[in-house]
Amino acid sequence: MNVCFPCPACDRPAWLELDRPRDWQCARCDHRLHIAQADGALTNCAICGSHELYKKKDFPHWLGMSLLVGACVGSLITYGLYEKWLTWAILIGTALFDGLLYLWVGDAIVCYSCNAHYRGIQAGERHRPYELTIGERYRQERIRRESMRKQGI
């Protein structure tokens, strides 16, 4: 299983192959962290221990948006040249390609608390899609911790 997570102290991205428990040290700030081995079902985050995880498609958003913008620009050009069949072919072809990519790309499991991304593991029944209320609760908690850190509390 592959895990990508930000350093808890400085937010520098880190990547690990999580095949056994290990001690990890950040190359930038020397923050040390003991990372537990994740179980096969991934019920808790191996980085922070949180039990609130969600699944999402492991697909780069910039690529999806590039496909959409390319299809829109291409269809506008062909529509302006009165090539309605080519316009429809571009739009429908891009939609079909996007659907195939959706089926082909696997899921990543993400921790709400520390934003660790787990790849190479099958999402189970416990791993639901992103829930806005849970995500907002963790976002507000991060904002609160950051403001307390800036105030020196």
C-alpha positions as CSV (number, residue, x, y, z in Angstrom):
1,M,0.0,0.0,0.0
2,N,1.3,3.4,-0.9
3,V,0.5,6.5,1.3
4,C,1.1,10.1,0.6
5,F,0.7,12.6,3.5
6,P,1.7,16.1,4.5
7,C,4.2,16.5,7.4
8,P,2.2,17.4,10.5
9,A,4.6,20.1,11.4
10,C,5.6,21.8,8.1
11,D,3.1,20.4,5.5
12,R,5.9,19.1,3.3
13,P,4.5,16.2,1.2
14,A,5.9,12.7,2.0
15,W,5.4,9.3,0.2
16,L,5.9,5.9,1.8
17,E,5.3,2.3,0.9
18,L,3.5,1.1,4.0
19,D,4.3,-2.6,4.2
20,R,5.4,-2.6,7.9
21,P,5.3,-0.2,10.9
22,R,8.1,2.3,10.7
23,D,9.5,5.5,12.1
24,W,9.5,8.5,9.7
25,Q,11.5,11.7,9.9
26,C,10.7,14.8,7.8
27,A,13.6,15.9,5.7
28,R,12.7,19.6,6.1
29,C,11.9,20.1,9.7
30,D,13.1,16.8,11.3
31,H,9.7,16.1,12.8
32,R,9.5,12.5,13.9
33,L,6.5,10.3,13.5
34,H,5.8,6.6,14.2
35,I,3.6,5.2,11.5
36,A,1.6,2.1,12.3
37,Q,1.1,-0.6,9.7
38,A,-2.4,-0.2,8.2
39,D,-4.6,-3.3,8.4
40,G,-6.0,-4.7,5.2
41,A,-9.4,-3.1,5.7
42,L,-7.9,0.3,6.6
43,T,-10.3,1.1,9.5
44,N,-8.0,3.8,11.0
45,C,-5.5,6.2,9.4
46,A,-2.0,4.9,9.9
47,I,-0.6,8.5,10.2
48,C,-3.0,10.1,12.7
49,G,-5.2,7.3,13.9
50,S,-8.4,8.9,12.9
51,H,-11.3,6.5,12.0
52,E,-13.0,9.0,9.6
53,L,-11.9,8.1,6.1
54,Y,-13.5,8.6,2.7
55,K,-13.0,7.4,-0.9
56,K,-12.5,9.4,-4.0
57,K,-11.3,8.7,-7.5
58,D,-7.6,8.7,-7.8
59,F,-7.5,11.0,-10.8
60,P,-5.7,14.4,-11.2
61,H,-8.3,17.2,-11.4
62,W,-6.1,19.2,-13.7
63,L,-6.4,16.5,-16.4
64,G,-10.1,16.3,-16.1
65,M,-10.5,20.1,-16.4
66,S,-8.1,20.1,-19.4
67,L,-10.2,17.6,-21.2
68,L,-13.3,19.6,-20.5
69,V,-11.8,22.9,-21.7
70,G,-10.3,21.2,-24.7
71,A,-13.6,19.8,-25.7
72,C,-15.4,23.1,-25.2
73,V,-12.8,25.0,-27.3
74,G,-12.8,22.4,-30.0
75,S,-16.6,22.3,-30.2
76,L,-16.8,26.1,-30.3
77,I,-14.4,26.2,-33.2
78,T,-16.2,23.6,-35.2
79,Y,-19.6,25.1,-34.4
80,G,-18.4,28.4,-35.6
81,L,-17.3,26.7,-38.9
82,Y,-20.9,25.3,-39.2
83,E,-19.6,21.7,-38.7
84,K,-22.4,20.5,-36.5
85,W,-21.6,16.8,-36.9
86,L,-18.0,17.3,-35.9
87,T,-19.1,19.4,-33.0
88,W,-21.3,16.7,-31.7
89,A,-18.6,14.1,-32.3
90,I,-16.2,16.1,-30.2
91,L,-18.6,16.6,-27.4
92,I,-20.0,13.0,-27.3
93,G,-16.5,11.5,-27.9
94,T,-15.1,13.5,-24.9
95,A,-18.0,12.4,-22.7
96,L,-17.4,8.7,-23.7
97,F,-13.7,9.0,-23.0
98,D,-14.4,10.7,-19.7
99,G,-16.8,7.8,-18.8
100,L,-14.2,5.2,-19.7
101,L,-11.6,7.0,-17.6
102,Y,-14.0,7.0,-14.6
103,L,-14.4,3.2,-14.9
104,W,-10.7,2.6,-15.4
105,V,-9.3,4.8,-12.6
106,G,-9.3,3.2,-9.1
107,D,-10.2,4.8,-5.8
108,A,-7.9,6.4,-3.2
109,I,-8.8,6.4,0.5
110,V,-8.3,9.8,2.2
111,C,-8.2,10.7,5.9
112,Y,-10.4,13.7,6.8
113,S,-8.0,14.7,9.6
114,C,-4.5,14.6,8.2
115,N,-5.3,14.4,4.4
116,A,-3.3,11.2,4.0
117,H,-4.0,9.5,0.6
118,Y,-3.9,5.7,0.5
119,R,-3.4,4.0,-2.8
120,G,-3.3,0.3,-3.7
121,I,-6.0,-0.7,-1.3
122,Q,-9.6,-1.7,-2.1
123,A,-12.2,0.6,-0.7
124,G,-14.6,-1.2,1.6
125,E,-18.1,-0.7,2.9
126,R,-16.9,1.7,5.6
127,H,-15.3,4.0,3.0
128,R,-18.1,6.3,1.8
129,P,-17.7,9.2,-0.6
130,Y,-16.7,12.7,0.8
131,E,-19.2,14.0,3.3
132,L,-19.3,17.8,3.4
133,T,-20.3,18.1,7.1
134,I,-17.4,15.9,8.3
135,G,-14.9,17.7,6.0
136,E,-16.1,21.1,7.2
137,R,-15.7,20.1,10.8
138,Y,-12.1,19.1,10.2
139,R,-11.4,22.3,8.2
140,Q,-12.8,24.4,11.0
141,E,-10.6,22.5,13.5
142,R,-7.5,23.1,11.4
143,I,-8.3,26.9,11.2
144,R,-8.8,27.0,14.9
145,R,-5.5,25.2,15.6
146,E,-3.7,27.5,13.2
147,S,-5.1,30.7,14.8
148,M,-4.1,29.4,18.3
149,R,-0.6,28.6,17.0
150,K,-0.3,32.2,15.6
151,Q,-1.5,33.7,18.9
152,G,1.0,31.5,20.8
153,I,-1.6,29.6,22.8
